[in-house]
Amino acid sequence: MNYLVIPLTFVIGLSFLLSASHIKSQYISKFFYCVGTFGVIMAMYIAWPK
């Protein structure tokens, strides 16, 4: 289960981060940056050895 969730969360977070730089609206791009950063941090948290 975790082996599927980690890369999926990481890829979704990266796609939000990369697409945020192409959006003209300031509020939507900030939202995409926040969601992308949260996704990447969440993937690293899930992958961290417990």
C-alpha distance matrix in Angstrom:
0.0 3.8 5.4 5.5 6.4 8.8 10.9 11.0 12.3 14.6 16.0 16.7 18.4 20.4 21.5 22.8 24.6 26.2 27.2 28.8 31.4 32.6 33.1 36.7 36.3 36.1 34.2 31.5 31.0 30.7 28.1 26.1 26.6 25.4 22.2 21.5 22.2 20.1 17.1 17.7 18.3 15.2 13.1 15.3 14.9 11.2 11.8 14.9 15.1 15.7
3.8 0.0 3.8 5.3 4.9 5.9 8.8 9.7 10.3 12.0 14.1 15.2 16.1 18.1 19.8 21.0 22.2 24.1 25.5 26.8 29.3 30.9 31.5 35.0 34.6 34.1 32.4 29.9 29.1 28.6 26.3 24.2 24.2 23.0 20.2 19.2 19.4 17.4 14.6 14.7 15.0 12.1 9.8 11.6 11.4 7.6 8.0 11.1 11.8 12.8
5.4 3.8 0.0 3.8 5.7 5.8 7.1 8.9 10.6 11.5 13.0 14.8 16.1 17.3 19.0 20.8 21.9 23.2 24.9 26.6 28.8 30.2 31.2 34.9 34.9 34.6 33.2 30.5 29.4 29.3 27.2 24.7 24.7 24.0 21.2 19.6 20.1 18.7 15.5 15.0 16.1 13.8 10.7 12.3 13.2 9.8 8.8 12.3 13.0 14.8
5.5 5.3 3.8 0.0 3.8 5.7 6.1 6.3 8.7 10.4 11.1 12.4 14.4 15.8 16.8 18.6 20.3 21.4 22.6 24.5 27.0 28.0 28.9 32.6 32.5 32.5 31.1 28.2 27.3 27.5 25.2 22.6 23.1 22.6 19.4 18.0 19.2 17.8 14.2 14.5 16.1 13.6 10.8 13.4 14.4 11.1 11.0 14.8 16.0 17.6
6.4 4.9 5.7 3.8 0.0 3.8 5.8 5.2 5.9 8.4 10.0 10.5 12.0 14.1 15.3 16.5 18.2 19.9 21.0 22.4 25.1 26.4 26.9 30.5 30.1 29.9 28.2 25.5 24.8 24.6 22.2 19.9 20.3 19.4 16.2 15.2 16.2 14.4 11.0 11.8 13.1 10.2 7.9 11.0 11.5 8.4 9.4 13.0 14.9 16.1
8.8 5.9 5.8 5.7 3.8 0.0 3.8 5.5 5.4 6.2 8.7 10.1 10.7 12.3 14.3 15.6 16.6 18.3 20.0 21.3 23.6 25.3 26.2 29.7 29.6 29.0 27.7 25.2 23.9 23.6 21.6 19.2 19.0 18.2 15.6 13.9 14.3 13.0 9.7 9.3 10.6 8.5 5.2 7.7 9.1 6.6 6.5 10.3 12.6 14.5
10.9 8.8 7.1 6.1 5.8 3.8 0.0 3.8 5.5 5.0 6.0 8.4 9.7 10.3 12.0 14.1 15.1 16.1 17.9 19.8 21.8 23.1 24.4 28.1 28.4 28.2 27.2 24.4 22.9 23.1 21.4 18.5 18.4 18.5 15.7 13.5 14.5 14.0 10.4 9.6 12.0 10.8 7.3 9.7 12.1 10.1 9.4 13.1 15.5 17.9
11.0 9.7 8.9 6.3 5.2 5.5 3.8 0.0 3.8 5.4 5.3 6.1 8.5 9.9 10.6 12.4 14.2 15.4 16.4 18.3 20.8 21.8 22.6 26.3 26.3 26.4 25.2 22.2 21.2 21.6 19.5 16.6 17.2 17.2 14.0 12.3 14.1 13.2 9.4 10.0 12.7 10.9 8.4 11.7 13.5 11.4 11.9 15.5 18.1 19.9
12.3 10.3 10.6 8.7 5.9 5.4 5.5 3.8 0.0 3.8 5.6 5.2 6.1 8.6 9.9 10.7 12.3 14.3 15.4 16.6 19.2 20.7 21.3 24.8 24.5 24.1 22.6 20.0 19.0 18.9 16.7 14.2 14.5 13.9 10.8 9.4 10.8 9.5 5.8 6.9 9.3 7.4 5.6 9.2 10.7 9.4 10.6 13.8 16.8 18.4
14.6 12.0 11.5 10.4 8.4 6.2 5.0 5.4 3.8 0.0 3.8 5.5 5.1 6.1 8.6 10.0 10.5 12.2 14.2 15.4 17.5 19.3 20.4 23.9 24.1 23.6 22.6 20.1 18.4 18.4 16.9 14.0 13.5 13.7 11.3 8.7 9.6 9.6 6.1 5.1 8.3 7.9 5.4 8.0 10.7 10.2 10.2 13.2 16.5 18.7
16.0 14.1 13.0 11.1 10.0 8.7 6.0 5.3 5.6 3.8 0.0 3.8 5.4 5.1 6.1 8.6 9.8 10.4 12.0 14.1 16.1 17.2 18.6 22.3 22.8 22.8 22.2 19.2 17.6 18.3 16.9 13.6 13.7 14.7 12.0 9.2 11.3 11.9 8.4 8.0 11.6 11.4 9.1 11.7 14.5 13.7 13.7 16.8 19.9 22.2
16.7 15.2 14.8 12.4 10.5 10.1 8.4 6.1 5.2 5.5 3.8 0.0 3.8 5.5 5.1 6.3 8.7 10.0 10.5 12.2 14.9 15.9 16.5 20.2 20.2 20.4 19.3 16.2 15.1 15.9 13.9 10.7 11.7 12.3 9.2 7.2 10.1 10.2 6.9 8.2 11.5 10.9 9.8 12.9 15.0 14.4 15.3 18.3 21.5 23.3
18.4 16.1 16.1 14.4 12.0 10.7 9.7 8.5 6.1 5.1 5.4 3.8 0.0 3.8 5.5 5.2 6.3 8.7 10.0 10.7 13.3 15.1 15.7 19.1 19.0 18.5 17.5 15.0 13.3 13.4 11.9 8.9 8.8 9.3 6.8 3.9 6.4 7.1 4.3 5.1 8.5 8.9 8.5 11.0 13.1 13.5 14.4 16.8 20.4 22.2
20.4 18.1 17.3 15.8 14.1 12.3 10.3 9.9 8.6 6.1 5.1 5.5 3.8 0.0 3.8 5.4 5.0 6.1 8.5 9.8 11.5 13.3 14.8 18.3 19.0 18.6 18.4 15.8 13.5 14.2 13.5 10.1 9.4 11.2 9.5 5.9 7.9 10.0 7.7 6.8 10.5 11.7 10.6 12.3 15.2 15.7 15.8 18.2 21.7 24.0
21.5 19.8 19.0 16.8 15.3 14.3 12.0 10.6 9.9 8.6 6.1 5.1 5.5 3.8 0.0 3.8 5.4 5.2 6.0 8.4 10.4 11.3 12.6 16.3 17.1 17.5 17.3 14.2 12.3 13.9 12.9 9.2 9.9 12.0 10.0 7.2 10.3 12.1 9.7 10.0 13.7 14.3 13.3 15.6 18.2 18.4 18.8 21.4 24.9 27.0
22.8 21.0 20.8 18.6 16.5 15.6 14.1 12.4 10.7 10.0 8.6 6.3 5.2 5.4 3.8 0.0 3.8 5.5 5.2 6.0 9.0 10.3 10.6 14.1 14.3 14.3 13.7 10.8 9.0 10.3 9.1 5.4 6.6 8.7 6.8 4.7 8.3 10.0 8.6 9.7 12.8 13.6 13.7 15.9 18.0 18.6 19.6 21.9 25.5 27.3
24.6 22.2 21.9 20.3 18.2 16.6 15.1 14.2 12.3 10.5 9.8 8.7 6.3 5.0 5.4 3.8 0.0 3.8 5.6 5.3 7.2 9.7 10.7 13.9 14.4 13.8 13.9 11.6 8.8 9.6 9.8 6.4 5.2 8.2 7.9 4.8 7.0 9.9 9.3 9.1 12.0 13.8 13.9 15.3 17.7 18.9 19.5 21.4 25.1 27.1
26.2 24.1 23.2 21.4 19.9 18.3 16.1 15.4 14.3 12.2 10.4 10.0 8.7 6.1 5.2 5.5 3.8 0.0 3.8 5.5 5.9 7.5 9.7 13.1 14.6 14.7 15.5 13.0 10.0 11.9 12.4 8.9 8.4 11.8 11.3 8.4 10.6 13.6 12.5 12.0 15.2 17.0 16.4 17.9 20.6 21.6 21.7 23.8 27.4 29.8
27.2 25.5 24.9 22.6 21.0 20.0 17.9 16.4 15.4 14.2 12.0 10.5 10.0 8.5 6.0 5.2 5.6 3.8 0.0 3.8 5.4 5.4 6.8 10.5 11.9 12.7 13.4 10.4 8.1 10.9 11.0 7.5 8.7 12.0 11.2 9.3 12.3 14.7 13.7 14.2 17.3 18.6 18.4 20.3 22.7 23.4 24.1 26.3 30.0 32.0
28.8 26.8 26.6 24.5 22.4 21.3 19.8 18.3 16.6 15.4 14.1 12.2 10.7 9.8 8.4 6.0 5.3 5.5 3.8 0.0 3.8 5.4 5.5 8.6 9.3 9.3 10.1 7.7 4.6 7.2 8.1 5.3 5.9 9.4 9.7 8.6 10.9 13.5 13.5 14.1 16.7 18.3 18.8 20.4 22.5 23.7 24.6 26.5 30.2 32.1
31.4 29.3 28.8 27.0 25.1 23.6 21.8 20.8 19.2 17.5 16.1 14.9 13.3 11.5 10.4 9.0 7.2 5.9 5.4 3.8 0.0 3.8 5.7 8.1 10.0 9.9 11.9 10.2 6.8 9.3 11.2 8.9 8.4 12.2 13.1 11.4 13.0 16.2 16.3 16.2 18.7 20.8 21.1 22.2 24.6 26.1 26.6 28.2 32.0 34.1
32.6 30.9 30.2 28.0 26.4 25.3 23.1 21.8 20.7 19.3 17.2 15.9 15.1 13.3 11.3 10.3 9.7 7.5 5.4 5.4 3.8 0.0 3.8 6.5 9.3 10.6 12.7 10.5 8.0 11.4 12.9 10.5 11.2 14.8 15.1 13.7 16.0 18.8 18.5 18.8 21.6 23.3 23.3 24.9 27.4 28.4 29.0 31.0 34.7 36.8
33.1 31.5 31.2 28.9 26.9 26.2 24.4 22.6 21.3 20.4 18.6 16.5 15.7 14.8 12.6 10.6 10.7 9.7 6.8 5.5 5.7 3.8 0.0 3.8 5.7 7.7 9.5 7.3 5.7 9.5 10.6 9.1 10.6 13.8 14.1 13.7 16.2 18.5 18.6 19.5 22.0 23.4 24.0 25.8 27.8 28.9 29.9 31.9 35.6 37.4
36.7 35.0 34.9 32.6 30.5 29.7 28.1 26.3 24.8 23.9 22.3 20.2 19.1 18.3 16.3 14.1 13.9 13.1 10.5 8.6 8.1 6.5 3.8 0.0 3.8 6.2 9.0 8.2 7.2 10.4 12.2 11.7 12.9 15.8 16.8 16.7 18.8 21.1 21.7 22.6 24.8 26.4 27.3 28.9 30.8 32.1 33.2 34.9 38.7 40.4
36.3 34.6 34.9 32.5 30.1 29.6 28.4 26.3 24.5 24.1 22.8 20.2 19.0 19.0 17.1 14.3 14.4 14.6 11.9 9.3 10.0 9.3 5.7 3.8 0.0 3.8 5.7 5.5 6.1 8.6 10.0 10.6 12.2 14.3 15.4 16.2 18.1 19.9 20.9 22.4 24.2 25.5 26.9 28.6 30.0 31.4 32.9 34.5 38.3 39.6
36.1 34.1 34.6 32.5 29.9 29.0 28.2 26.4 24.1 23.6 22.8 20.4 18.5 18.6 17.5 14.3 13.8 14.7 12.7 9.3 9.9 10.6 7.7 6.2 3.8 0.0 3.8 5.6 5.3 6.2 8.6 10.0 10.5 12.3 14.3 15.2 16.4 18.3 19.9 21.1 22.4 24.1 25.8 27.1 28.4 30.1 31.7 32.9 36.7 37.9
34.2 32.4 33.2 31.1 28.2 27.7 27.2 25.2 22.6 22.6 22.2 19.3 17.5 18.4 17.3 13.7 13.9 15.5 13.4 10.1 11.9 12.7 9.5 9.0 5.7 3.8 0.0 3.8 5.5 5.2 6.2 8.7 9.9 10.6 12.3 14.1 15.3 16.5 18.3 20.1 21.1 22.3 24.3 25.9 26.8 28.4 30.3 31.6 35.3 36.2
31.5 29.9 30.5 28.2 25.5 25.2 24.4 22.2 20.0 20.1 19.2 16.2 15.0 15.8 14.2 10.8 11.6 13.0 10.4 7.7 10.2 10.5 7.3 8.2 5.5 5.6 3.8 0.0 3.8 5.4 5.0 6.1 8.6 9.8 10.4 12.0 14.1 15.2 16.2 18.2 19.8 20.7 22.3 24.3 25.4 26.6 28.5 30.1 33.8 34.9
31.0 29.1 29.4 27.3 24.8 23.9 22.9 21.2 19.0 18.4 17.6 15.1 13.3 13.5 12.3 9.0 8.8 10.0 8.1 4.6 6.8 8.0 5.7 7.2 6.1 5.3 5.5 3.8 0.0 3.8 5.3 5.0 6.1 8.6 9.8 10.3 12.1 14.0 15.1 16.3 18.1 19.6 20.9 22.5 24.0 25.5 26.9 28.4 32.2 33.6
30.7 28.6 29.3 27.5 24.6 23.6 23.1 21.6 18.9 18.4 18.3 15.9 13.4 14.2 13.9 10.3 9.6 11.9 10.9 7.2 9.3 11.4 9.5 10.4 8.6 6.2 5.2 5.4 3.8 0.0 3.8 5.4 5.0 6.2 8.6 9.7 10.5 12.2 14.1 15.4 16.4 18.0 19.9 21.2 22.3 24.1 25.8 26.9 30.7 31.8
28.1 26.3 27.2 25.2 22.2 21.6 21.4 19.5 16.7 16.9 16.9 13.9 11.9 13.5 12.9 9.1 9.8 12.4 11.0 8.1 11.2 12.9 10.6 12.2 10.0 8.6 6.2 5.0 5.3 3.8 0.0 3.8 5.4 5.1 6.2 8.5 9.9 10.5 12.2 14.3 15.4 16.2 18.3 20.1 20.8 22.3 24.3 25.7 29.4 30.3
26.1 24.2 24.7 22.6 19.9 19.2 18.5 16.6 14.2 14.0 13.6 10.7 8.9 10.1 9.2 5.4 6.4 8.9 7.5 5.3 8.9 10.5 9.1 11.7 10.6 10.0 8.7 6.1 5.0 5.4 3.8 0.0 3.8 5.4 5.1 5.9 8.4 9.7 10.3 12.1 14.0 15.0 16.3 18.3 19.6 20.8 22.4 24.2 27.9 29.2
26.6 24.2 24.7 23.1 20.3 19.0 18.4 17.2 14.5 13.5 13.7 11.7 8.8 9.4 9.9 6.6 5.2 8.4 8.7 5.9 8.4 11.2 10.6 12.9 12.2 10.5 9.9 8.6 6.1 5.0 5.4 3.8 0.0 3.8 5.6 5.1 6.0 8.4 9.8 10.6 12.1 13.9 15.3 16.6 18.1 19.9 21.2 22.5 26.3 27.7
25.4 23.0 24.0 22.6 19.4 18.2 18.5 17.2 13.9 13.7 14.7 12.3 9.3 11.2 12.0 8.7 8.2 11.8 12.0 9.4 12.2 14.8 13.8 15.8 14.3 12.3 10.6 9.8 8.6 6.2 5.1 5.4 3.8 0.0 3.8 5.4 5.2 6.1 8.5 10.1 10.6 12.0 14.2 15.5 16.2 18.1 20.0 21.0 24.7 25.7
22.2 20.2 21.2 19.4 16.2 15.6 15.7 14.0 10.8 11.3 12.0 9.2 6.8 9.5 10.0 6.8 7.9 11.3 11.2 9.7 13.1 15.1 14.1 16.8 15.4 14.3 12.3 10.4 9.8 8.6 6.2 5.1 5.6 3.8 0.0 3.8 5.5 5.1 6.1 8.7 9.9 10.3 12.2 14.3 15.0 16.2 18.3 19.9 23.5 24.5
21.5 19.2 19.6 18.0 15.2 13.9 13.5 12.3 9.4 8.7 9.2 7.2 3.9 5.9 7.2 4.7 4.8 8.4 9.3 8.6 11.4 13.7 13.7 16.7 16.2 15.2 14.1 12.0 10.3 9.7 8.5 5.9 5.1 5.4 3.8 0.0 3.8 5.4 5.0 6.3 8.6 9.7 10.6 12.5 14.2 15.3 16.7 18.4 22.2 23.7
22.2 19.4 20.1 19.2 16.2 14.3 14.5 14.1 10.8 9.6 11.3 10.1 6.4 7.9 10.3 8.3 7.0 10.6 12.3 10.9 13.0 16.0 16.2 18.8 18.1 16.4 15.3 14.1 12.1 10.5 9.9 8.4 6.0 5.2 5.5 3.8 0.0 3.8 5.4 5.3 6.1 8.4 10.0 10.8 12.2 14.2 15.5 16.5 20.3 21.8
20.1 17.4 18.7 17.8 14.4 13.0 14.0 13.2 9.5 9.6 11.9 10.2 7.1 10.0 12.1 10.0 9.9 13.6 14.7 13.5 16.2 18.8 18.5 21.1 19.9 18.3 16.5 15.2 14.0 12.2 10.5 9.7 8.4 6.1 5.1 5.4 3.8 0.0 3.8 5.6 5.2 5.9 8.5 9.9 10.3 12.1 14.1 15.2 18.8 19.8
17.1 14.6 15.5 14.2 11.0 9.7 10.4 9.4 5.8 6.1 8.4 6.9 4.3 7.7 9.7 8.6 9.3 12.5 13.7 13.5 16.3 18.5 18.6 21.7 20.9 19.9 18.3 16.2 15.1 14.1 12.2 10.3 9.8 8.5 6.1 5.0 5.4 3.8 0.0 3.8 5.5 5.0 6.2 8.7 9.8 10.5 12.3 14.2 17.8 19.1
17.7 14.7 15.0 14.5 11.8 9.3 9.6 10.0 6.9 5.1 8.0 8.2 5.1 6.8 10.0 9.7 9.1 12.0 14.2 14.1 16.2 18.8 19.5 22.6 22.4 21.1 20.1 18.2 16.3 15.4 14.3 12.1 10.6 10.1 8.7 6.3 5.3 5.6 3.8 0.0 3.8 5.4 5.2 6.3 8.7 10.0 10.7 12.4 16.1 18.0
18.3 15.0 16.1 16.1 13.1 10.6 12.0 12.7 9.3 8.3 11.6 11.5 8.5 10.5 13.7 12.8 12.0 15.2 17.3 16.7 18.7 21.6 22.0 24.8 24.2 22.4 21.1 19.8 18.1 16.4 15.4 14.0 12.1 10.6 9.9 8.6 6.1 5.2 5.5 3.8 0.0 3.8 5.4 5.1 6.1 8.7 9.9 10.5 14.3 15.7
15.2 12.1 13.8 13.6 10.2 8.5 10.8 10.9 7.4 7.9 11.4 10.9 8.9 11.7 14.3 13.6 13.8 17.0 18.6 18.3 20.8 23.3 23.4 26.4 25.5 24.1 22.3 20.7 19.6 18.0 16.2 15.0 13.9 12.0 10.3 9.7 8.4 5.9 5.0 5.4 3.8 0.0 3.8 5.4 5.0 6.2 8.6 9.8 13.3 14.2
13.1 9.8 10.7 10.8 7.9 5.2 7.3 8.4 5.6 5.4 9.1 9.8 8.5 10.6 13.3 13.7 13.9 16.4 18.4 18.8 21.1 23.3 24.0 27.3 26.9 25.8 24.3 22.3 20.9 19.9 18.3 16.3 15.3 14.2 12.2 10.6 10.0 8.5 6.2 5.2 5.4 3.8 0.0 3.8 5.4 5.1 6.2 8.6 12.0 13.8
15.3 11.6 12.3 13.4 11.0 7.7 9.7 11.7 9.2 8.0 11.7 12.9 11.0 12.3 15.6 15.9 15.3 17.9 20.3 20.4 22.2 24.9 25.8 28.9 28.6 27.1 25.9 24.3 22.5 21.2 20.1 18.3 16.6 15.5 14.3 12.5 10.8 9.9 8.7 6.3 5.1 5.4 3.8 0.0 3.8 5.5 5.1 6.1 9.8 12.0
14.9 11.4 13.2 14.4 11.5 9.1 12.1 13.5 10.7 10.7 14.5 15.0 13.1 15.2 18.2 18.0 17.7 20.6 22.7 22.5 24.6 27.4 27.8 30.8 30.0 28.4 26.8 25.4 24.0 22.3 20.8 19.6 18.1 16.2 15.0 14.2 12.2 10.3 9.8 8.7 6.1 5.0 5.4 3.8 0.0 3.8 5.4 5.2 8.6 9.6
11.2 7.6 9.8 11.1 8.4 6.6 10.1 11.4 9.4 10.2 13.7 14.4 13.5 15.7 18.4 18.6 18.9 21.6 23.4 23.7 26.1 28.4 28.9 32.1 31.4 30.1 28.4 26.6 25.5 24.1 22.3 20.8 19.9 18.1 16.2 15.3 14.2 12.1 10.5 10.0 8.7 6.2 5.1 5.5 3.8 0.0 3.8 5.6 8.1 9.1
11.8 8.0 8.8 11.0 9.4 6.5 9.4 11.9 10.6 10.2 13.7 15.3 14.4 15.8 18.8 19.6 19.5 21.7 24.1 24.6 26.6 29.0 29.9 33.2 32.9 31.7 30.3 28.5 26.9 25.8 24.3 22.4 21.2 20.0 18.3 16.7 15.5 14.1 12.3 10.7 9.9 8.6 6.2 5.1 5.4 3.8 0.0 3.8 6.3 8.7
14.9 11.1 12.3 14.8 13.0 10.3 13.1 15.5 13.8 13.2 16.8 18.3 16.8 18.2 21.4 21.9 21.4 23.8 26.3 26.5 28.2 31.0 31.9 34.9 34.5 32.9 31.6 30.1 28.4 26.9 25.7 24.2 22.5 21.0 19.9 18.4 16.5 15.2 14.2 12.4 10.5 9.8 8.6 6.1 5.2 5.6 3.8 0.0 3.8 6.3
15.1 11.8 13.0 16.0 14.9 12.6 15.5 18.1 16.8 16.5 19.9 21.5 20.4 21.7 24.9 25.5 25.1 27.4 30.0 30.2 32.0 34.7 35.6 38.7 38.3 36.7 35.3 33.8 32.2 30.7 29.4 27.9 26.3 24.7 23.5 22.2 20.3 18.8 17.8 16.1 14.3 13.3 12.0 9.8 8.6 8.1 6.3 3.8 0.0 3.8
15.7 12.8 14.8 17.6 16.1 14.5 17.9 19.9 18.4 18.7 22.2 23.3 22.2 24.0 27.0 27.3 27.1 29.8 32.0 32.1 34.1 36.8 37.4 40.4 39.6 37.9 36.2 34.9 33.6 31.8 30.3 29.2 27.7 25.7 24.5 23.7 21.8 19.8 19.1 18.0 15.7 14.2 13.8 12.0 9.6 9.1 8.7 6.3 3.8 0.0
